[in-house]
């Protein structure tokens, strides 16, 4: 069985946002939800995966973490500008 990076989804009060995704990202999101459903035996709404995926991305972004600690805004792409 494959070990997915996103585990159980927390039950948290959401803030609603609207975003447009490229079709390829949406297909991958649906495929990820299907993989999670195979592991857990429960159907998962792909939209519910967006928040934990973003949270994990931000939690593991070293540049973002450093910028938060120092109180500076991170620069996109990590380059100087």
N, C-alpha and C positions, 0 to 999 in steps of 0.2 A: 504494500500500500504506500502511496506517495505521501510525504509529509508536506502539507501546505503551510505557508507562512501566516495565513490568517486563520485564527482559531475560532472559537465560539464567539458569536456576536453579542456584545454587551447590550443590556436593556437600558438605554439612556434617553433622556428627553432631547429630541432632535431640533435642529434649527433648519428650516426649509430653504434650500437654494435651488436654482435652476441652472443647468449647464448643458452645453451641447458637446457631444463626444464624436470623434471620428468613428465611422462605421467599423473600422478594424478594432478599435478599442472596445466598442460595444460587443462585438463578436467574442473577443477575448474575455470580457467580463461575464458574458453568458456561459462561456466554456468553463470559467473558473467556478461559477456557481454550480454548474453541473458536476464538476469534480468534487466540490464540497458536499453536494447532495449524495453522491455515491459513497463518500466516506461516512457521512453522518446518518444517512437514511432519511433525511428530511429535505424537502424542497426549499430552496433559498432564493429569494428575490435578488437578482443581480444588482439592483440599485442599492440594496442594503450593504453591499460589499465596498462601495465607494469610500465611505467614511473610515472604516478600519484600514483600508489600503492607504489612504492619504495619511492617516495618523501614523501608520508604520513607516511610511516613506519619510515623514518629517522627523520621527523619532530616531531614524538611522542616518539622517543627513548630517554629517559632521560639521559642514560649513554653517548650516542653520543653527545647530546646537551651540557652536562657538559664538555666532552672532547674537543669539539670545542671552548667553552668559555675559557678553561684553556690552550689550545694549545697543548694538549697531544693526543696521539693516544689511542682510546678506546681499551680495552682488550675484545676479544670475550668471550661470556659466563658470563662475569661479575665476574669471579673468579680471584684469585691472581695467578700469575704464573711467 
